[in-house]
Amino acid sequence: MKRKIYIGATFFVILSFFLVQAFNRWIEPQLQVIARQQSSIAMNNIVTKILQSMDYESSSLVVIEKDDQGYITNLQMDTQSLNRLLYDMLHTIDSSLEAAQEGELDPTLDQTLYENGVIYQLPIGYLTRLPFLSSLGPKMDIRFRMLNDVSGHFQLSCEPYGMNNSLIKLDLVIELKAEVLTVLSITQYTHTMELPIIVEIIHGQLPEFYQNWKSPSVQAGEIEEYS
């Protein structure tokens, strides 16, 4: 009897070991990828909604000077207004993310974005990679938790746009450090977002040689036939 118990216990330990190994090699990586993906989608949705609800005048952030003919001669950023806007945006986003992770009422949107802080529910059958099992089994809750305050900065870029035009973009770059929580794992990662705040097209003056340029014409006598 003792020998059977010993053999059974040994078999159970070996089976458990191989199950844990299989889980770590197959299921755990899948779970981490899905959890990070859903967490990024949730944070993108929250940040986008918050920025859409904020009221600011882009024209007051950029001062454009023009000459008598209407061509732009100078472009300046109002750094004081940008710093104030950056502080307001980051503070508002941070408050909304904290409310979302706790499943509480959003202080800006006046609604609860995620009940009980659950951003996604993943059926266990989805991890089998079998289509007929993808929606079966108990559902696993996925949550995120912020590790520190939201950080960010403005990034100005300029690139050619068409003939003698330039595209000016002012992006808000946000860096979020978070943990993704599931029943089986906790994963830390950094999520970076770039959101356009100002997009301006600066029209330049066409060079004089281009304005006077005409396409060459071919005379009928200049065409030769080859056979």
C-alpha positions in Angstrom: 0.0 0.0 0.0 2.8 2.4 0.9 4.6 1.6 -2.3 1.5 2.5 -4.3 1.1 5.8 -2.5 4.8 6.5 -3.1 4.5 5.7 -6.8 1.3 7.8 -7.1 2.9 10.8 -5.3 6.0 10.5 -7.5 3.8 10.4 -10.7 1.8 13.4 -9.5 4.9 15.5 -8.8 6.4 14.6 -12.3 3.1 15.3 -14.0 2.8 18.7 -12.2 6.3 19.6 -13.2 5.7 18.9 -16.8 2.4 20.8 -16.7 4.1 23.8 -15.2 6.8 23.6 -17.9 4.2 23.4 -20.6 2.4 26.4 -19.1 5.5 28.5 -19.0 6.5 27.7 -22.5 3.2 27.8 -24.3 0.3 29.5 -22.3 2.2 32.1 -20.3 3.8 33.9 -23.3 0.4 34.0 -25.1 -1.3 35.4 -22.0 1.3 38.1 -21.6 1.0 39.2 -25.2 -2.8 39.4 -25.0 -2.8 41.2 -21.7 -0.3 43.8 -22.8 -2.2 44.3 -26.1 -5.6 44.8 -24.3 -4.0 47.1 -21.7 -2.5 49.3 -24.4 -5.8 49.5 -26.1 -7.6 50.5 -22.9 -5.0 53.2 -22.1 -5.1 54.5 -25.7 -8.9 54.8 -25.4 -8.8 56.6 -22.1 -6.1 59.1 -23.2 -7.9 59.8 -26.5 -11.2 60.5 -24.8 -9.6 62.7 -22.2 -7.8 64.8 -24.8 -10.9 65.2 -26.9 -12.8 66.5 -23.9 -10.1 69.1 -23.1 -10.7 72.6 -24.5 -7.7 74.5 -25.8 -7.0 76.8 -28.7 -4.2 75.6 -31.0 -4.0 79.0 -32.6 -2.9 80.4 -29.2 0.0 77.9 -29.0 1.6 78.9 -32.3 2.3 82.4 -33.4 2.6 82.7 -37.1 4.0 85.9 -38.7 3.4 86.8 -42.3 4.6 89.5 -44.7 2.5 91.8 -46.9 2.1 89.2 -49.5 0.8 86.6 -47.1 3.8 84.4 -47.0 5.0 83.1 -43.6 8.2 84.7 -42.3 8.4 83.4 -38.8 6.8 80.7 -36.6 7.1 80.7 -32.8 5.8 78.5 -30.1 4.3 80.0 -26.9 6.3 77.9 -24.4 4.5 79.2 -21.4 1.1 78.2 -22.8 2.5 74.8 -23.9 4.0 74.1 -20.4 0.7 75.0 -18.8 -1.2 72.8 -21.3 1.2 69.9 -20.8 0.7 70.0 -17.0 -3.0 70.1 -17.3 -3.1 67.2 -19.8 -0.8 64.9 -17.8 -2.6 65.7 -14.5 -6.0 65.0 -16.1 -4.8 61.8 -17.8 -3.2 60.5 -14.6 -6.4 61.1 -12.6 -8.5 59.3 -15.3 -6.1 56.3 -15.4 -6.2 55.9 -11.6 -10.0 56.0 -11.7 -10.1 53.4 -14.5 -7.8 51.0 -12.7 -10.0 51.1 -9.6 -13.2 50.9 -11.5 -14.3 54.3 -10.2 -16.1 57.3 -11.7 -13.9 59.2 -14.1 -13.5 62.8 -12.7 -13.3 64.3 -16.2 -15.8 62.3 -18.3 -18.2 61.8 -15.4 -18.6 58.1 -16.2 -17.2 54.7 -15.2 -15.0 53.5 -18.1 -14.3 50.0 -16.7 -16.5 48.3 -14.1 -14.5 46.9 -11.2 -11.3 47.9 -13.1 -11.6 45.0 -15.5 -10.5 46.1 -19.0 -10.9 42.8 -20.8 -12.2 39.2 -20.1 -10.3 36.4 -21.9 -11.9 33.0 -22.3 -9.5 30.2 -21.2 -10.3 28.3 -24.4 -8.7 31.1 -26.5 -5.3 30.1 -25.2 -5.6 26.7 -26.9 -5.4 28.3 -30.3 -8.2 26.0 -31.4 -11.1 28.0 -33.2 -13.9 25.8 -31.8 -12.6 26.3 -28.2 -11.7 30.1 -28.5 -14.9 31.3 -26.8 -15.4 28.4 -24.3 -14.3 28.0 -20.7 -14.2 30.4 -17.7 -13.2 34.0 -18.4 -10.0 35.5 -17.0 -10.1 39.1 -15.9 -7.3 41.4 -17.2 -6.5 44.6 -15.3 -3.8 47.2 -15.4 -2.1 49.2 -12.6 -0.1 52.4 -12.9 3.4 52.2 -11.4 4.0 56.0 -11.2 2.7 59.3 -12.4 2.2 59.9 -16.2 5.2 61.6 -17.9 5.3 63.3 -21.2 6.6 66.1 -23.4 5.9 67.9 -26.6 7.8 67.0 -29.8 8.0 69.4 -32.7 8.7 68.0 -36.2 8.9 69.6 -39.7 8.9 67.7 -43.0 8.5 68.5 -46.7 4.9 68.5 -47.9 4.3 68.7 -51.6 5.9 71.5 -53.8 7.6 74.0 -51.6 5.4 73.4 -48.6 6.2 72.2 -45.1 4.2 70.2 -42.6 4.6 71.3 -39.0 3.5 68.9 -36.3 3.4 69.2 -32.6 2.9 65.9 -30.9 2.2 65.0 -27.3 4.4 62.1 -26.4 3.2 60.2 -23.3 5.0 57.5 -21.4 3.0 55.2 -19.2 4.6 52.6 -16.9 2.1 50.0 -15.8 1.6 46.5 -14.7 -0.8 44.1 -16.4 -2.5 41.8 -13.9 -4.2 38.5 -14.6 -5.0 35.5 -12.4 -1.8 33.8 -13.6 0.8 36.6 -14.1 1.9 40.1 -13.5 3.9 41.8 -16.2 5.5 45.3 -16.1 6.0 47.3 -19.3 6.2 50.8 -20.7 3.6 52.1 -23.1 4.4 55.1 -25.3 1.9 57.2 -27.2 2.2 60.0 -29.7 -0.8 62.1 -30.2 -1.0 65.1 -32.6 -1.9 68.4 -31.0 -1.2 70.8 -33.8 -0.9 70.2 -37.5 0.0 73.1 -39.7 0.9 73.3 -43.4 3.2 76.2 -44.3 2.9 77.3 -47.9 6.1 78.7 -49.4 6.7 80.7 -52.5 7.4 78.8 -55.7 10.8 79.6 -57.2 10.7 82.0 -60.1 12.4 79.6 -62.5 9.7 77.0 -61.8 6.9 79.5 -62.4 8.4 80.5 -65.8 9.2 76.9 -66.8 7.4 75.4 -69.8 7.4 71.8 -70.9 9.4 71.3 -74.2 7.3 70.6 -77.3 8.3 68.1 -80.0 8.0 69.1 -83.6 6.5 66.7 -86.1 9.6 66.6 -88.1 11.7 65.5 -85.1 9.9 62.2 -84.8 11.6 59.2 -86.5 10.1 55.8 -86.9 12.1 52.7 -86.2 11.3 49.3 -87.6 
